[in-house]
Amino acid sequence: MSDKSDLLTKSQAHTAADLRLVIGRLVRSMRQHNTSGLTPSQVSALVTIEEFGPIRISDLATRESIGAPVATRLIASLEELKYIKRVQDSLDKRACLVELTAAGHKVLKHLREERTAGINQRIQLLSKSEIAALKAALPVLDKLARTI
């Protein structure tokens, strides 16, 4: 029983390593479809602000796993590009929050469209059976992504 369990564990480890490699390649590929000129950190911050905003800079730093000084510089760069703006916290008048501007929403929409088009181009190169396998795998990949 132990040998079978060890085999399964080794097989799972191999699958995990393969999956990590494939995800890394996909992420790099999607990042190539970025004509916005934004860094990955800027894009990530914009997405986080979109999802949780208006948000305090300290909360953004926590969600992005970065230090407060880095978050402050990141916010300053996005503010300079007019993708975010500071607003007063209605619960604490001493604090400010950041939220997306119309330009911030627009750049994220454009970036998503670019990346989707890039993935779609690659999907079109697959066979019908490969596309079916990809579709069948999506719920499992989504479940995996939500548990990480």
Backbone as CSV, one residue per row, in Angstrom:
resi,resn,N_x,N_y,N_z,CA_x,CA_y,CA_z,C_x,C_y,C_z
1,MET,0.826,-1.187,0.000,0.000,0.000,0.000,0.871,1.252,0.000
2,SER,1.952,1.227,0.751,2.839,2.367,0.842,3.498,2.664,-0.506
3,ASP,3.895,1.612,-1.241,4.518,1.807,-2.544,3.564,2.492,-3.506
4,LYS,2.302,2.074,-3.482,1.296,2.674,-4.355,1.069,4.145,-3.974
5,SER,1.047,4.421,-2.688,0.879,5.785,-2.190,2.062,6.660,-2.595
6,ASP,3.283,6.100,-2.484,4.484,6.828,-2.882,4.477,7.124,-4.374
7,LEU,4.027,6.151,-5.162,3.932,6.334,-6.614,2.961,7.451,-6.947
8,LEU,1.811,7.460,-6.269,0.812,8.491,-6.499,1.376,9.861,-6.133
9,THR,2.073,9.933,-5.014,2.669,11.190,-4.580,3.707,11.678,-5.586
10,LYS,4.538,10.760,-6.095,5.536,11.140,-7.096,4.854,11.601,-8.382
11,SER,3.790,10.923,-8.751,3.042,11.298,-9.950,2.414,12.679,-9.776
12,GLN,1.864,12.932,-8.598,1.269,14.238,-8.319,2.333,15.334,-8.329
13,ALA,3.496,15.031,-7.784,4.588,16.006,-7.769,5.027,16.322,-9.193
14,HIS,5.085,15.312,-10.033,5.460,15.509,-11.437,4.399,16.368,-12.143
15,THR,3.127,16.062,-11.873,2.028,16.845,-12.462,2.115,18.294,-11.991
16,ALA,2.383,18.501,-10.714,2.487,19.857,-10.169,3.634,20.620,-10.838
17,ALA,4.761,19.967,-11.026,5.909,20.613,-11.671,5.592,20.957,-13.126
18,ASP,4.944,20.031,-13.835,4.551,20.293,-15.223,3.562,21.457,-15.305
19,LEU,2.601,21.460,-14.389,1.596,22.526,-14.373,2.249,23.879,-14.104
20,ARG,3.171,23.930,-13.153,3.888,25.171,-12.852,4.621,25.685,-14.081
21,LEU,5.268,24.792,-14.787,6.010,25.167,-15.991,5.072,25.723,-17.062
22,VAL,3.954,25.042,-17.291,2.992,25.479,-18.307,2.379,26.832,-17.927
23,ILE,2.018,26.994,-16.662,1.433,28.266,-16.219,2.438,29.395,-16.402
24,GLY,3.686,29.140,-16.058,4.729,30.154,-16.247,4.856,30.577,-17.698
25,ARG,4.823,29.607,-18.582,4.913,29.913,-20.022,3.704,30.722,-20.486
26,LEU,2.513,30.333,-20.019,1.297,31.066,-20.397,1.330,32.503,-19.895
27,VAL,1.780,32.681,-18.663,1.849,34.027,-18.084,2.823,34.889,-18.885
28,ARG,3.994,34.346,-19.185,4.962,35.113,-19.986,4.394,35.451,-21.359
29,SER,3.689,34.509,-21.941,3.083,34.729,-23.244,2.037,35.848,-23.187
30,MET,1.221,35.821,-22.151,0.183,36.856,-22.025,0.797,38.224,-21.772
31,ARG,1.896,38.257,-21.030,2.542,39.541,-20.749,3.112,40.172,-22.015
32,GLN,3.383,39.358,-23.024,3.877,39.900,-24.292,2.799,40.717,-24.987
33,HIS,1.548,40.426,-24.664,0.429,41.168,-25.244,0.078,42.320,-24.313
34,ASN,0.995,43.270,-24.199,0.824,44.400,-23.305,1.388,45.644,-23.970
35,THR,0.549,46.340,-24.691,0.988,47.570,-25.344,0.750,48.788,-24.463
36,SER,0.272,48.544,-23.239,-0.027,49.662,-22.344,1.234,50.304,-21.785
37,GLY,2.351,49.576,-21.797,3.587,50.103,-21.232,3.652,49.970,-19.721
38,LEU,2.661,49.334,-19.121,2.640,49.164,-17.675,3.495,47.966,-17.260
39,THR,4.066,48.073,-16.077,4.829,46.954,-15.530,3.838,45.925,-14.965
40,PRO,4.285,44.685,-14.777,3.409,43.694,-14.143,2.906,44.155,-12.767
41,SER,3.749,44.842,-12.005,3.335,45.341,-10.689,2.241,46.389,-10.810
42,GLN,2.355,47.266,-11.799,1.321,48.285,-12.009,0.003,47.642,-12.415
43,VAL,0.076,46.666,-13.304,-1.148,45.974,-13.739,-1.791,45.269,-12.553
44,SER,-0.985,44.582,-11.768,-1.506,43.872,-10.606,-2.170,44.828,-9.620
45,ALA,-1.544,45.960,-9.379,-2.118,46.953,-8.461,-3.431,47.491,-9.005
46,LEU,-3.482,47.777,-10.291,-4.737,48.266,-10.891,-5.857,47.247,-10.747
47,VAL,-5.546,45.989,-10.979,-6.561,44.930,-10.853,-7.030,44.826,-9.398
48,THR,-6.109,44.914,-8.468,-6.470,44.857,-7.050,-7.325,46.052,-6.659
49,ILE,-6.970,47.232,-7.130,-7.765,48.433,-6.829,-9.147,48.301,-7.449
50,GLU,-9.204,47.760,-8.652,-10.502,47.553,-9.302,-11.364,46.600,-8.478
51,GLU,-10.759,45.528,-7.998,-11.509,44.497,-7.277,-11.907,44.936,-5.866
52,PHE,-11.020,45.632,-5.156,-11.263,45.937,-3.747,-11.439,47.426,-3.455
53,GLY,-11.295,48.275,-4.465,-11.324,49.715,-4.249,-12.705,50.265,-4.005
54,PRO,-12.752,51.484,-3.530,-11.610,52.254,-3.042,-10.909,51.540,-1.879
55,ILE,-9.589,51.668,-1.857,-8.778,50.903,-0.913,-7.667,51.786,-0.353
56,ARG,-7.321,51.543,0.901,-6.186,52.244,1.508,-4.895,51.709,0.904
57,ILE,-3.899,52.562,0.843,-2.608,52.146,0.292,-2.010,51.016,1.133
58,SER,-2.179,51.066,2.436,-1.651,50.000,3.303,-2.348,48.669,3.011
59,ASP,-3.651,48.714,2.728,-4.372,47.482,2.388,-3.930,46.952,1.020
60,LEU,-3.669,47.865,0.103,-3.149,47.465,-1.206,-1.796,46.779,-1.035
61,ALA,-0.936,47.359,-0.198,0.389,46.772,0.048,0.255,45.359,0.601
62,THR,-0.675,45.169,1.515,-0.896,43.839,2.095,-1.379,42.866,1.030
63,ARG,-2.356,43.272,0.247,-2.920,42.383,-0.777,-1.894,42.059,-1.865
64,GLU,-0.996,42.984,-2.147,0.020,42.784,-3.180,1.297,42.169,-2.614
65,SER,1.355,41.994,-1.304,2.539,41.442,-0.620,3.791,42.268,-0.889
66,ILE,3.619,43.580,-0.751,4.742,44.503,-0.928,4.792,45.433,0.284
67,GLY,5.916,46.075,0.474,6.064,47.010,1.580,5.359,48.331,1.297
68,ALA,5.109,49.072,2.361,4.432,50.364,2.227,5.195,51.345,1.322
69,PRO,6.532,51.447,1.432,7.239,52.379,0.539,7.083,52.013,-0.944
70,VAL,7.107,50.711,-1.227,6.938,50.260,-2.619,5.517,50.582,-3.089
71,ALA,4.541,50.334,-2.238,3.146,50.633,-2.587,2.967,52.128,-2.839
72,THR,3.605,52.944,-2.036,3.502,54.396,-2.206,4.081,54.826,-3.551
73,ARG,5.235,54.264,-3.918,5.835,54.597,-5.229,4.956,54.086,-6.370
74,LEU,4.402,52.910,-6.188,3.520,52.325,-7.199,2.293,53.211,-7.408
75,ILE,1.688,53.636,-6.320,0.519,54.520,-6.388,0.894,55.836,-7.061
76,ALA,2.046,56.382,-6.711,2.486,57.644,-7.316,2.627,57.498,-8.832
77,SER,3.182,56.371,-9.276,3.363,56.170,-10.719,2.014,56.042,-11.426
78,LEU,1.069,55.349,-10.806,-0.261,55.184,-11.408,-1.063,56.483,-11.366
79,GLU,-0.820,57.264,-10.328,-1.482,58.571,-10.211,-0.957,59.517,-11.297
80,GLU,0.346,59.463,-11.532,0.962,60.299,-12.569,0.405,59.962,-13.957
81,LEU,0.093,58.695,-14.163,-0.488,58.255,-15.436,-1.995,58.527,-15.512
82,LYS,-2.558,59.024,-14.409,-3.996,59.345,-14.312,-4.882,58.109,-14.336
83,TYR,-4.328,56.958,-13.869,-5.105,55.721,-13.831,-5.807,55.520,-12.491
84,ILE,-5.331,56.242,-11.488,-5.982,56.195,-10.174,-6.078,57.604,-9.625
85,LYS,-6.923,57.750,-8.615,-7.002,59.031,-7.909,-7.204,58.750,-6.432
86,ARG,-6.812,59.720,-5.635,-7.003,59.624,-4.196,-8.344,60.241,-3.835
87,VAL,-9.033,59.581,-2.914,-10.304,60.102,-2.403,-10.270,60.021,-0.886
88,GLN,-11.002,60.903,-0.248,-11.023,60.909,1.214,-11.812,59.721,1.742
89,ASP,-11.309,59.128,2.807,-11.995,58.026,3.470,-13.150,58.613,4.269
90,SER,-14.360,58.234,3.954,-15.532,58.795,4.634,-15.606,58.367,6.101
91,LEU,-14.952,57.265,6.450,-14.961,56.798,7.836,-13.852,57.418,8.681
92,ASP,-12.773,57.828,8.033,-11.634,58.427,8.730,-11.120,59.576,7.870
93,LYS,-11.519,60.773,8.214,-11.188,61.954,7.395,-9.683,62.198,7.277
94,ARG,-8.891,61.587,8.167,-7.427,61.764,8.094,-6.807,60.879,7.023
95,ALA,-7.510,59.857,6.610,-6.964,58.862,5.677,-7.489,59.091,4.266
96,CYS,-6.771,58.550,3.311,-7.252,58.603,1.930,-7.267,57.196,1.347
97,LEU,-8.081,57.050,0.354,-8.208,55.797,-0.377,-7.798,56.062,-1.816
98,VAL,-7.531,55.007,-2.549,-7.269,55.149,-3.979,-8.313,54.349,-4.738
99,GLU,-8.699,54.887,-5.881,-9.666,54.212,-6.741,-9.292,54.452,-8.190
100,LEU,-9.812,53.607,-9.068,-9.535,53.754,-10.490,-10.260,54.972,-11.055
101,THR,-9.626,55.593,-12.011,-10.279,56.635,-12.796,-10.880,55.977,-14.035
102,ALA,-11.582,56.753,-14.826,-12.116,56.224,-16.092,-10.972,55.716,-16.966
103,ALA,-9.848,56.433,-16.966,-8.681,56.006,-17.754,-8.119,54.683,-17.224
104,GLY,-8.152,54.480,-15.919,-7.693,53.224,-15.326,-8.566,52.054,-15.740
105,HIS,-9.884,52.281,-15.710,-10.805,51.231,-16.169,-10.562,50.923,-17.651
106,LYS,-10.336,51.969,-18.410,-10.150,51.807,-19.857,-8.872,51.026,-20.171
107,VAL,-7.781,51.336,-19.484,-6.522,50.639,-19.757,-6.628,49.168,-19.363
108,LEU,-7.334,48.856,-18.273,-7.515,47.448,-17.896,-8.381,46.715,-18.918
109,LYS,-9.414,47.366,-19.379,-10.281,46.755,-20.394,-9.472,46.451,-21.660
110,HIS,-8.675,47.415,-22.080,-7.846,47.244,-23.280,-6.830,46.110,-23.085
111,LEU,-6.208,46.070,-21.917,-5.222,45.041,-21.633,-5.860,43.656,-21.645
112,ARG,-7.034,43.534,-21.056,-7.745,42.246,-21.050,-8.117,41.827,-22.468
113,GLU,-8.563,42.772,-23.264,-8.921,42.461,-24.653,-7.700,41.994,-25.430
114,GLU,-6.558,42.668,-25.232,-5.311,42.269,-25.902,-4.911,40.849,-25.519
115,ARG,-4.940,40.576,-24.225,-4.516,39.267,-23.746,-5.468,38.170,-24.201
116,THR,-6.760,38.460,-24.188,-7.742,37.487,-24.657,-7.531,37.195,-26.142
117,ALA,-7.279,38.234,-26.919,-7.033,38.048,-28.354,-5.773,37.203,-28.575
118,GLY,-4.743,37.445,-27.776,-3.508,36.672,-27.899,-3.724,35.200,-27.586
119,ILE,-4.485,34.926,-26.530,-4.790,33.534,-26.185,-5.654,32.905,-27.276
120,ASN,-6.618,33.651,-27.757,-7.506,33.144,-28.812,-6.713,32.761,-30.068
121,GLN,-5.718,33.561,-30.417,-4.881,33.233,-31.582,-4.194,31.884,-31.389
122,ARG,-3.726,31.643,-30.179,-3.054,30.376,-29.893,-4.045,29.210,-29.887
123,ILE,-5.236,29.444,-29.335,-6.252,28.389,-29.300,-6.638,27.972,-30.716
124,GLN,-6.674,28.914,-31.637,-7.045,28.611,-33.016,-6.054,27.660,-33.686
125,LEU,-4.861,27.538,-33.122,-3.855,26.636,-33.679,-4.047,25.196,-33.212
126,LEU,-4.948,25.006,-32.246,-5.190,23.668,-31.697,-6.200,22.894,-32.546
127,SER,-6.152,21.593,-32.408,-7.141,20.745,-33.089,-8.459,20.813,-32.316
128,LYS,-9.529,20.318,-32.924,-10.834,20.304,-32.255,-10.783,19.485,-30.972
129,SER,-10.093,18.362,-31.005,-10.013,17.526,-29.800,-9.185,18.215,-28.706
130,GLU,-8.151,18.946,-29.086,-7.354,19.680,-28.101,-8.170,20.816,-27.484
131,ILE,-8.971,21.489,-28.294,-9.839,22.558,-27.779,-10.864,21.969,-26.814
132,ALA,-11.415,20.803,-27.152,-12.374,20.141,-26.266,-11.705,19.761,-24.939
133,ALA,-10.480,19.257,-25.011,-9.748,18.896,-23.793,-9.468,20.137,-22.944
134,LEU,-9.131,21.228,-23.602,-8.885,22.487,-22.894,-10.156,22.962,-22.196
135,LYS,-11.274,22.937,-22.905,-12.557,23.331,-22.303,-12.899,22.448,-21.112
136,ALA,-12.664,21.160,-21.244,-12.970,20.225,-20.158,-12.080,20.479,-18.934
137,ALA,-10.871,20.954,-19.163,-9.935,21.194,-18.057,-10.205,22.511,-17.330
138,LEU,-10.919,23.430,-17.950,-11.115,24.752,-17.346,-11.748,24.717,-15.955
139,PRO,-12.810,23.950,-15.718,-13.366,23.924,-14.354,-12.364,23.422,-13.303
140,VAL,-11.549,22.448,-13.675,-10.548,21.920,-12.746,-9.477,22.973,-12.485
141,LEU,-9.025,23.643,-13.529,-8.026,24.698,-13.363,-8.582,25.849,-12.529
142,ASP,-9.834,26.189,-12.742,-10.468,27.250,-11.960,-10.541,26.856,-10.489
143,LYS,-10.929,25.625,-10.229,-10.997,25.137,-8.833,-9.614,25.190,-8.195
144,LEU,-8.611,24.777,-8.940,-7.252,24.806,-8.436,-6.816,26.239,-8.138
145,ALA,-7.126,27.161,-9.046,-6.756,28.562,-8.861,-7.428,29.178,-7.640
146,ARG,-8.641,28.774,-7.372,-9.377,29.343,-6.237,-8.956,28.755,-4.898
147,THR,-8.203,27.652,-4.909,-7.762,27.052,-3.654,-6.325,27.403,-3.317
148,ILE,-5.646,28.094,-4.218,-4.237,28.443,-3.984,-4.156,29.635,-3.052
